[in-house]
Structure formats: C-alpha cells, structure tokens
C-alpha cells in the first residue's frame, strides 16, 4: 500500500509540474494576445484618422473641381464674347478704312513674316538694310492707319469692350489654372493618404491574424493546464481514499489490540490476581468495569 501511495504521489507531482508549465506558457501567450490587440487597435485608430483626413482632402478637391467647372463656364462665355467682338471690330475697321489699300490685318501679317525673316535668315548688309527699311515702312503704315481708326468713336468703344472682355477671360483663365492646381494637390494628398491607410490596414489585419493565432495557442495551453489540474484532483481523491483506509485500518488494529489486552487483564481480575492502576484504567476504558 505504501509503495502504491508513493507511486501515486509521484505521478501527481509530475502532473503538477506539467500543469504549472502549461499555466506559464498560457500566461505568456495571453500577454502576447493583449500586445497584438493593442497593436491592432492602435493601427485601426491611425487608419480611421488618416481616412478622415483623406476624406477632407476629397471634399476640398470636389469643391474646387465644382468651382473650376463654374469658372470655366464663365471664362468660355467671355472667350466667345472676345471672338464676337473681334469679328465686329475687324468688320468695322474694314468699313472705316480708306478704299484701295491693304487692310491692317494683312499689313500686320506681312510685318510678322518680315520680322521672322530678319531674325532667322542670313543675308548681305544691303539686303538686311532694305529689309529693315521695309519693316519700318509697314510699321509706320500700321501705326498711321490705327491712329486714323482711333478717331472713330465706334472703333474706340468696340476696342475698349474687346480689351475688357480679354481681361475678364484672362483673369478667369488664371483662376481656373490656380484652382485646378489646388484641386490636383488635394487629389494627390487624398491618394497618398488612402495608400497609407491601405498599408496600415494590412498591418492591422496581420496583427489580427497574429492575435487569433496566439489566442488559439493560449487556449490550447489553458486546456492542457486544466487537464493536468483535473488529473491532480483525481489523484488527490485516490490518495485521500487510500490514506483514509490506512487510518481506519490502523484504528481497527489498535482497537483489536486494546480489546485483546483488556480481555487478558479481565481474566487476571477474575482469577484474583492483583491489578495495577493502569490495568484498571484499561478495563474501565474497554467497558469491563
């Protein structure tokens, strides 16, 4: 019985060691799961913040694109007015010009061609001098004709309207270019932030996968810990039962020995032998007296 008890206690001790080992592994893994959860939550918080900023840039881009669209419509209206006024001014100048001469537009076209020739062609000094004189003559004619035309109120008024229309069209064109650039910048910022959010989201997903993986391992370690604890409890029940039987058996043996001793003393008493105080106490305890 003693050998069996020692063997059971040895097995119980082994289960206790294994239970403690799995408990420590479980606790380490649970700490890991908390770390992965914190990392995942931190990354998801960053993603939400970045997405919010990206959406702000998106709203700014859409607002700017809407304003650009409106400005383009206004610019195109002014450009159409410029074209209309230009045609009217050409027609008016043609009507006001003296008959028989070349129109100013033709002269200006000739002047541009001669100036280009002067800049790009290689020629002798005499030919260059003659070309310069011709350019000067045409420039003088154009200037004289424009001064003559400026004397007409209708021409002057139409030129002022055309100048104003061109200024308005150019101003709106600059605004369109500026706001289109701003819209593109907002778009680029939005795209960069969405890409950053996608990368962080991948990291958050990886942290989630690690959390699940670590959690499953921790659960398995906990399961093993509980199994060894259950084995320990089973061994405790068996060992306790054996020890209880040992105590009961020992008590029975002691009672049998005491009873036998009391019977022997009682036989002495009946035969008239002198009993000691201790003998009398044993008889009293055994119920003989």
C-alpha atoms as a printed R data frame, in Angstrom:
    type eleno elety resid chain resno       x       y        z
1   ATOM     1    CA   UNK     A     1   0.000   0.000    0.000
2   ATOM     2    CA   UNK     A     2   2.856   2.379    0.865
3   ATOM     3    CA   UNK     A     3   4.560   1.745   -2.498
4   ATOM     4    CA   UNK     A     4   1.285   2.390   -4.328
5   ATOM     5    CA   UNK     A     5   0.813   5.629   -2.392
6   ATOM     6    CA   UNK     A     6   4.330   6.775   -3.228
7   ATOM     7    CA   UNK     A     7   3.782   5.956   -6.902
8   ATOM     8    CA   UNK     A     8   0.508   7.895   -6.947
9   ATOM     9    CA   UNK     A     9   2.077  10.884   -5.228
10  ATOM    10    CA   UNK     A    10   4.958  10.817   -7.738
11  ATOM    11    CA   UNK     A    11   2.511  10.845  -10.661
12  ATOM    12    CA   UNK     A    12   0.550  13.640   -9.011
13  ATOM    13    CA   UNK     A    13   3.744  15.669   -8.669
14  ATOM    14    CA   UNK     A    14   4.512  15.175  -12.380
15  ATOM    15    CA   UNK     A    15   1.047  16.382  -13.333
16  ATOM    16    CA   UNK     A    16   1.533  19.369  -11.042
17  ATOM    17    CA   UNK     A    17   4.797  20.272  -12.830
18  ATOM    18    CA   UNK     A    18   3.107  19.937  -16.224
19  ATOM    19    CA   UNK     A    19   0.116  21.984  -15.068
20  ATOM    20    CA   UNK     A    20   2.422  24.785  -13.877
21  ATOM    21    CA   UNK     A    21   4.420  24.654  -17.144
22  ATOM    22    CA   UNK     A    22   1.258  24.990  -19.264
23  ATOM    23    CA   UNK     A    23  -0.042  27.759  -16.981
24  ATOM    24    CA   UNK     A    24   3.145  29.779  -17.522
25  ATOM    25    CA   UNK     A    25   3.010  29.219  -21.284
26  ATOM    26    CA   UNK     A    26  -0.658  30.232  -21.290
27  ATOM    27    CA   UNK     A    27   0.060  33.419  -19.349
28  ATOM    28    CA   UNK     A    28   2.929  34.342  -21.696
29  ATOM    29    CA   UNK     A    29   0.700  33.749  -24.724
30  ATOM    30    CA   UNK     A    30  -2.166  35.730  -23.164
31  ATOM    31    CA   UNK     A    31   0.230  38.633  -22.679
32  ATOM    32    CA   UNK     A    32   1.095  38.270  -26.363
33  ATOM    33    CA   UNK     A    33  -2.583  38.381  -27.329
34  ATOM    34    CA   UNK     A    34  -3.013  41.618  -25.360
35  ATOM    35    CA   UNK     A    35   0.005  43.097  -27.149
36  ATOM    36    CA   UNK     A    36  -1.380  42.115  -30.559
37  ATOM    37    CA   UNK     A    37  -4.792  43.554  -29.632
38  ATOM    38    CA   UNK     A    38  -3.175  46.842  -28.571
39  ATOM    39    CA   UNK     A    39  -1.159  46.964  -31.800
40  ATOM    40    CA   UNK     A    40  -4.234  46.154  -33.902
41  ATOM    41    CA   UNK     A    41  -6.353  48.785  -32.157
42  ATOM    42    CA   UNK     A    42  -3.580  51.379  -32.457
43  ATOM    43    CA   UNK     A    43  -3.230  50.719  -36.192
44  ATOM    44    CA   UNK     A    44  -7.003  50.810  -36.730
45  ATOM    45    CA   UNK     A    45  -7.168  54.143  -34.886
46  ATOM    46    CA   UNK     A    46  -4.466  55.514  -37.204
47  ATOM    47    CA   UNK     A    47  -6.387  54.197  -40.202
48  ATOM    48    CA   UNK     A    48  -9.562  55.966  -39.055
49  ATOM    49    CA   UNK     A    49  -7.649  59.217  -38.519
50  ATOM    50    CA   UNK     A    50  -5.953  59.014  -41.924
51  ATOM    51    CA   UNK     A    51  -9.220  58.118  -43.681
52  ATOM    52    CA   UNK     A    52 -10.842  61.154  -42.055
53  ATOM    53    CA   UNK     A    53  -8.042  63.403  -43.341
54  ATOM    54    CA   UNK     A    54  -8.228  61.800  -46.792
55  ATOM    55    CA   UNK     A    55 -11.976  62.443  -46.922
56  ATOM    56    CA   UNK     A    56 -11.345  66.090  -46.009
57  ATOM    57    CA   UNK     A    57  -8.980  66.361  -48.980
58  ATOM    58    CA   UNK     A    58 -11.581  64.624  -51.150
59  ATOM    59    CA   UNK     A    59 -14.238  67.137  -50.128
60  ATOM    60    CA   UNK     A    60 -11.836  70.015  -50.837
61  ATOM    61    CA   UNK     A    61 -10.968  68.505  -54.236
62  ATOM    62    CA   UNK     A    62 -14.623  68.071  -55.188
63  ATOM    63    CA   UNK     A    63 -15.456  71.598  -54.059
64  ATOM    64    CA   UNK     A    64 -12.546  73.034  -56.046
65  ATOM    65    CA   UNK     A    65 -13.455  70.986  -59.133
66  ATOM    66    CA   UNK     A    66 -17.012  72.300  -58.893
67  ATOM    67    CA   UNK     A    67 -15.726  75.878  -58.689
68  ATOM    68    CA   UNK     A    68 -13.333  75.223  -61.588
69  ATOM    69    CA   UNK     A    69 -16.266  73.980  -63.664
70  ATOM    70    CA   UNK     A    70 -18.214  77.159  -62.929
71  ATOM    71    CA   UNK     A    71 -15.208  79.378  -63.682
72  ATOM    72    CA   UNK     A    72 -14.599  77.538  -66.963
73  ATOM    73    CA   UNK     A    73 -18.174  78.245  -67.992
74  ATOM    74    CA   UNK     A    74 -17.694  81.949  -67.194
75  ATOM    75    CA   UNK     A    75 -14.315  82.011  -68.995
76  ATOM    76    CA   UNK     A    76 -15.757  80.306  -72.068
77  ATOM    77    CA   UNK     A    77 -18.579  82.866  -72.134
78  ATOM    78    CA   UNK     A    78 -16.037  85.697  -72.081
79  ATOM    79    CA   UNK     A    79 -13.952  83.959  -74.763
80  ATOM    80    CA   UNK     A    80 -16.999  83.714  -77.002
81  ATOM    81    CA   UNK     A    81 -17.626  87.401  -76.406
82  ATOM    82    CA   UNK     A    82 -13.983  88.136  -77.314
83  ATOM    83    CA   UNK     A    83 -14.400  86.246  -80.586
84  ATOM    84    CA   UNK     A    84 -17.633  88.048  -81.351
85  ATOM    85    CA   UNK     A    85 -16.192  91.486  -80.557
86  ATOM    86    CA   UNK     A    86 -13.034  90.710  -82.544
87  ATOM    87    CA   UNK     A    87 -15.086  89.866  -85.608
88  ATOM    88    CA   UNK     A    88 -17.166  93.018  -85.184
89  ATOM    89    CA   UNK     A    89 -14.041  95.148  -84.755
90  ATOM    90    CA   UNK     A    90 -12.429  93.693  -87.881
91  ATOM    91    CA   UNK     A    91 -15.588  94.324  -89.863
92  ATOM    92    CA   UNK     A    92 -15.891  97.849  -88.502
93  ATOM    93    CA   UNK     A    93 -12.261  98.679  -89.294
94  ATOM    94    CA   UNK     A    94 -12.708  97.267  -92.770
95  ATOM    95    CA   UNK     A    95 -15.678  99.576  -93.265
96  ATOM    96    CA   UNK     A    96 -13.830 102.614  -91.900
97  ATOM    97    CA   UNK     A    97 -10.576 102.017  -93.794
98  ATOM    98    CA   UNK     A    98  -9.902 104.022  -96.959
99  ATOM    99    CA   UNK     A    99 -10.700 102.023 -100.079
100 ATOM   100    CA   UNK     A   100  -7.889 100.715 -102.270
101 ATOM   101    CA   UNK     A   101  -5.282  99.976  -99.553
102 ATOM   102    CA   UNK     A   102  -4.364  96.743  -97.790
103 ATOM   103    CA   UNK     A   103  -6.292  96.111  -94.572
104 ATOM   104    CA   UNK     A   104  -4.428  96.429  -91.265
105 ATOM   105    CA   UNK     A   105  -4.724  92.707  -90.617
106 ATOM   106    CA   UNK     A   106  -2.945  91.941  -93.906
107 ATOM   107    CA   UNK     A   107  -0.239  94.505  -93.123
108 ATOM   108    CA   UNK     A   108   0.317  93.049  -89.644
109 ATOM   109    CA   UNK     A   109   0.622  89.580  -91.171
110 ATOM   110    CA   UNK     A   110   3.256  90.874  -93.622
111 ATOM   111    CA   UNK     A   111   5.071  92.622  -90.771
112 ATOM   112    CA   UNK     A   112   5.287  89.405  -88.717
113 ATOM   113    CA   UNK     A   113   6.610  87.486  -91.723
114 ATOM   114    CA   UNK     A   114   9.304  90.104  -92.432
115 ATOM   115    CA   UNK     A   115  10.343  90.255  -88.745
116 ATOM   116    CA   UNK     A   116  10.682  86.458  -88.678
117 ATOM   117    CA   UNK     A   117  12.744  86.559  -91.876
118 ATOM   118    CA   UNK     A   118  15.001  89.215  -90.374
119 ATOM   119    CA   UNK     A   119  15.588  87.095  -87.282
120 ATOM   120    CA   UNK     A   120  16.150  83.746  -88.970
121 ATOM   121    CA   UNK     A   121  17.741  84.480  -92.376
122 ATOM   122    CA   UNK     A   122  21.380  85.121  -93.249
123 ATOM   123    CA   UNK     A   123  21.732  87.960  -95.796
124 ATOM   124    CA   UNK     A   124  24.108  90.630  -97.030
125 ATOM   125    CA   UNK     A   125  24.289  94.031  -95.390
126 ATOM   126    CA   UNK     A   126  22.454  95.718  -98.262
127 ATOM   127    CA   UNK     A   127  19.632  93.221  -98.252
128 ATOM   128    CA   UNK     A   128  19.331  93.455  -94.483
129 ATOM   129    CA   UNK     A   129  19.209  97.287  -94.715
130 ATOM   130    CA   UNK     A   130  16.489  97.075  -97.353
131 ATOM   131    CA   UNK     A   131  14.515  94.592  -95.216
132 ATOM   132    CA   UNK     A   132  14.764  96.822  -92.153
133 ATOM   133    CA   UNK     A   133  13.504  99.803  -94.171
134 ATOM   134    CA   UNK     A   134  10.574  97.758  -95.455
135 ATOM   135    CA   UNK     A   135   9.716  96.664  -91.892
136 ATOM   136    CA   UNK     A   136   9.845 100.289  -90.800
137 ATOM   137    CA   UNK     A   137   7.591 101.421  -93.641
138 ATOM   138    CA   UNK     A   138   4.972  98.809  -92.876
139 ATOM   139    CA   UNK     A   139   5.099  99.604  -89.131
140 ATOM   140    CA   UNK     A   140   4.566 103.295  -89.916
141 ATOM   141    CA   UNK     A   141   1.622 102.492  -92.158
142 ATOM   142    CA   UNK     A   142   0.014 100.333  -89.477
143 ATOM   143    CA   UNK     A   143   0.527 102.998  -86.815
144 ATOM   144    CA   UNK     A   144  -0.884 105.697  -89.089
145 ATOM   145    CA   UNK     A   145  -3.912 103.605  -90.004
146 ATOM   146    CA   UNK     A   146  -4.605 102.722  -86.320
147 ATOM   147    CA   UNK     A   147  -4.422 106.384  -85.339
148 ATOM   148    CA   UNK     A   148  -6.853 107.182  -88.117
149 ATOM   149    CA   UNK     A   149  -9.212 104.467  -86.969
150 ATOM   150    CA   UNK     A   150  -8.978 105.633  -83.356
151 ATOM   151    CA   UNK     A   151 -10.630 108.832  -84.455
152 ATOM   152    CA   UNK     A   152 -13.870 106.916  -84.871
153 ATOM   153    CA   UNK     A   153 -15.872 106.642  -81.598
154 ATOM   154    CA   UNK     A   154 -17.411 103.332  -82.663
155 ATOM   155    CA   UNK     A   155 -13.988 101.772  -83.167
156 ATOM   156    CA   UNK     A   156 -12.638 103.160  -79.912
157 ATOM   157    CA   UNK     A   157 -15.656 101.947  -77.955
158 ATOM   158    CA   UNK     A   158 -15.505  98.473  -79.510
159 ATOM   159    CA   UNK     A   159 -11.782  98.233  -78.764
160 ATOM   160    CA   UNK     A   160 -12.447  99.135  -75.123
161 ATOM   161    CA   UNK     A   161 -15.151  96.468  -74.899
162 ATOM   162    CA   UNK     A   162 -12.811  93.923  -76.513
163 ATOM   163    CA   UNK     A   163  -9.979  94.835  -74.122
164 ATOM   164    CA   UNK     A   164 -12.288  94.437  -71.121
165 ATOM   165    CA   UNK     A   165 -13.571  91.095  -72.401
166 ATOM   166    CA   UNK     A   166  -9.986  89.850  -72.921
167 ATOM   167    CA   UNK     A   167  -9.023  90.970  -69.389
168 ATOM   168    CA   UNK     A   168 -12.014  89.160  -67.916
169 ATOM   169    CA   UNK     A   169 -11.256  85.992  -69.914
170 ATOM   170    CA   UNK     A   170  -7.567  86.050  -68.925
171 ATOM   171    CA   UNK     A   171  -8.375  86.683  -65.244
172 ATOM   172    CA   UNK     A   172 -10.789  83.759  -65.189
173 ATOM   173    CA   UNK     A   173  -8.275  81.575  -67.025
174 ATOM   174    CA   UNK     A   174  -5.660  82.287  -64.354
175 ATOM   175    CA   UNK     A   175  -8.192  81.474  -61.629
176 ATOM   176    CA   UNK     A   176  -9.108  78.244  -63.412
177 ATOM   177    CA   UNK     A   177  -5.427  77.258  -63.619
178 ATOM   178    CA   UNK     A   178  -4.785  78.128  -59.964
179 ATOM   179    CA   UNK     A   179  -7.842  76.307  -58.644
180 ATOM   180    CA   UNK     A   180  -7.246  73.313  -60.918
181 ATOM   181    CA   UNK     A   181  -3.730  73.077  -59.476
182 ATOM   182    CA   UNK     A   182  -5.134  73.291  -55.947
183 ATOM   183    CA   UNK     A   183  -7.680  70.569  -56.792
184 ATOM   184    CA   UNK     A   184  -4.881  68.370  -58.152
185 ATOM   185    CA   UNK     A   185  -2.852  68.925  -54.975
186 ATOM   186    CA   UNK     A   186  -5.867  67.946  -52.856
187 ATOM   187    CA   UNK     A   187  -6.320  64.855  -55.045
188 ATOM   188    CA   UNK     A   188  -2.649  63.880  -54.688
189 ATOM   189    CA   UNK     A   189  -2.857  64.298  -50.894
190 ATOM   190    CA   UNK     A   190  -6.035  62.210  -50.812
191 ATOM   191    CA   UNK     A   191  -4.482  59.393  -52.877
192 ATOM   192    CA   UNK     A   192  -1.307  59.380  -50.749
193 ATOM   193    CA   UNK     A   193  -3.367  59.168  -47.531
194 ATOM   194    CA   UNK     A   194  -5.604  56.388  -48.875
195 ATOM   195    CA   UNK     A   195  -2.486  54.430  -49.878
196 ATOM   196    CA   UNK     A   196  -1.023  54.966  -46.402
197 ATOM   197    CA   UNK     A   197  -4.315  53.838  -44.853
198 ATOM   198    CA   UNK     A   198  -4.308  50.693  -47.029
199 ATOM   199    CA   UNK     A   199  -0.787  49.832  -45.853
200 ATOM   200    CA   UNK     A   200  -1.706  50.376  -42.193
201 ATOM   201    CA   UNK     A   201  -4.891  48.365  -42.664
202 ATOM   202    CA   UNK     A   202  -2.788  45.454  -43.960
203 ATOM   203    CA   UNK     A   203  -0.614  45.722  -40.845
204 ATOM   204    CA   UNK     A   204  -3.754  45.797  -38.662
205 ATOM   205    CA   UNK     A   205  -5.069  42.672  -40.437
206 ATOM   206    CA   UNK     A   206  -1.726  40.952  -39.846
207 ATOM   207    CA   UNK     A   207  -1.900  41.917  -36.154
208 ATOM   208    CA   UNK     A   208  -5.424  40.460  -36.027
209 ATOM   209    CA   UNK     A   209  -4.160  37.211  -37.566
210 ATOM   210    CA   UNK     A   210  -1.341  37.080  -35.007
211 ATOM   211    CA   UNK     A   211  -3.863  37.738  -32.233
212 ATOM   212    CA   UNK     A   212  -6.058  34.838  -33.370
213 ATOM   213    CA   UNK     A   213  -3.040  32.556  -33.783
214 ATOM   214    CA   UNK     A   214  -1.683  33.432  -30.326
215 ATOM   215    CA   UNK     A   215  -5.159  33.190  -28.755
216 ATOM   216    CA   UNK     A   216  -5.638  29.668  -30.122
217 ATOM   217    CA   UNK     A   217  -2.258  28.619  -28.726
218 ATOM   218    CA   UNK     A   218  -3.109  30.195  -25.360
219 ATOM   219    CA   UNK     A   219  -6.460  28.371  -25.333
220 ATOM   220    CA   UNK     A   220  -4.675  25.081  -26.071
221 ATOM   221    CA   UNK     A   221  -2.204  25.698  -23.232
222 ATOM   222    CA   UNK     A   222  -5.113  26.526  -20.901
223 ATOM   223    CA   UNK     A   223  -6.862  23.333  -21.972
224 ATOM   224    CA   UNK     A   224  -3.722  21.307  -21.168
225 ATOM   225    CA   UNK     A   225  -3.363  23.127  -17.836
226 ATOM   226    CA   UNK     A   226  -6.956  22.320  -16.884
227 ATOM   227    CA   UNK     A   227  -6.499  18.682  -17.944
228 ATOM   228    CA   UNK     A   228  -3.474  18.284  -15.669
229 ATOM   229    CA   UNK     A   229  -5.336  20.029  -12.828
230 ATOM   230    CA   UNK     A   230  -8.187  17.549  -13.313
231 ATOM   231    CA   UNK     A   231  -5.692  14.687  -13.147
232 ATOM   232    CA   UNK     A   232  -4.250  16.164   -9.939
233 ATOM   233    CA   UNK     A   233  -7.737  16.316   -8.403
234 ATOM   234    CA   UNK     A   234  -8.360  12.704   -9.395
235 ATOM   235    CA   UNK     A   235  -5.067  11.647   -7.798
236 ATOM   236    CA   UNK     A   236  -5.945  13.684   -4.690
237 ATOM   237    CA   UNK     A   237  -9.209  11.752   -4.364
238 ATOM   238    CA   UNK     A   238  -7.469   8.395   -4.761
239 ATOM   239    CA   UNK     A   239  -4.623   9.301   -2.380
240 ATOM   240    CA   UNK     A   240  -7.093  10.701    0.150
241 ATOM   241    CA   UNK     A   241  -9.148   7.488   -0.038
242 ATOM   242    CA   UNK     A   242  -6.059   5.331    0.490
243 ATOM   243    CA   UNK     A   243  -4.903   7.415    3.453
244 ATOM   244    CA   UNK     A   244  -8.362   7.268    4.947
245 ATOM   245    CA   UNK     A   245  -8.369   3.484    4.610
246 ATOM   246    CA   UNK     A   246  -4.912   3.363    6.184
247 ATOM   247    CA   UNK     A   247  -6.111   5.439    9.124
248 ATOM   248    CA   UNK     A   248  -9.205   3.257    9.529
249 ATOM   249    CA   UNK     A   249  -7.150   0.070    9.311
250 ATOM   250    CA   UNK     A   250  -4.700   1.403   11.862
251 ATOM   251    CA   UNK     A   251  -7.547   2.337   14.191
252 ATOM   252    CA   UNK     A   252  -9.078  -1.132   13.818
253 ATOM   253    CA   UNK     A   253  -5.761  -2.779   14.643
254 ATOM   254    CA   UNK     A   254  -5.320  -0.537   17.661
255 ATOM   255    CA   UNK     A   255  -8.859  -1.321   18.865
256 ATOM   256    CA   UNK     A   256  -8.289  -5.076   18.410
257 ATOM   257    CA   UNK     A   257  -5.032  -4.871   20.330
258 ATOM   258    CA   UNK     A   258  -6.666  -2.868   23.129
259 ATOM   259    CA   UNK     A   259  -9.572  -5.314   23.298
260 ATOM   260    CA   UNK     A   260  -7.244  -8.292   23.498
261 ATOM   261    CA   UNK     A   261  -5.214  -6.611   26.209
262 ATOM   262    CA   UNK     A   262  -8.375  -5.786   28.158
263 ATOM   263    CA   UNK     A   263  -9.571  -9.396   27.932
264 ATOM   264    CA   UNK     A   264  -6.268 -10.650   29.289
265 ATOM   265    CA   UNK     A   265  -6.418  -8.185   32.195
266 ATOM   266    CA   UNK     A   266 -10.033  -9.150   32.905
267 ATOM   267    CA   UNK     A   267  -9.059 -12.823   33.041
268 ATOM   268    CA   UNK     A   268  -6.408 -11.897   35.595
269 ATOM   269    CA   UNK     A   269  -9.061  -9.996   37.556
270 ATOM   270    CA   UNK     A   270 -11.387 -12.981   37.561
271 ATOM   271    CA   UNK     A   271  -8.602 -15.296   38.701
272 ATOM   272    CA   UNK     A   272  -7.978 -12.998   41.678
273 ATOM   273    CA   UNK     A   273  -4.688 -11.521   40.574
274 ATOM   274    CA   UNK     A   274  -3.835  -8.029   41.786
275 ATOM   275    CA   UNK     A   275  -4.291  -5.325   39.120
276 ATOM   276    CA   UNK     A   276  -2.389  -2.100   38.705
277 ATOM   277    CA   UNK     A   277  -3.945   1.293   38.374
278 ATOM   278    CA   UNK     A   278  -3.100   1.253   34.664
279 ATOM   279    CA   UNK     A   279  -4.791  -2.146   34.324
280 ATOM   280    CA   UNK     A   280  -7.912  -0.808   35.984
281 ATOM   281    CA   UNK     A   281  -7.967   2.208   33.640
282 ATOM   282    CA   UNK     A   282  -7.690  -0.109   30.599
283 ATOM   283    CA   UNK     A   283 -10.613  -2.211   31.891
284 ATOM   284    CA   UNK     A   284 -12.674   0.907   32.507
285 ATOM   285    CA   UNK     A   285 -11.892   2.269   29.043
286 ATOM   286    CA   UNK     A   286 -12.828  -1.087   27.466
287 ATOM   287    CA   UNK     A   287 -16.187  -1.248   29.335
288 ATOM   288    CA   UNK     A   288 -15.382  -4.138   31.651
289 ATOM   289    CA   UNK     A   289 -15.897  -2.015   34.756
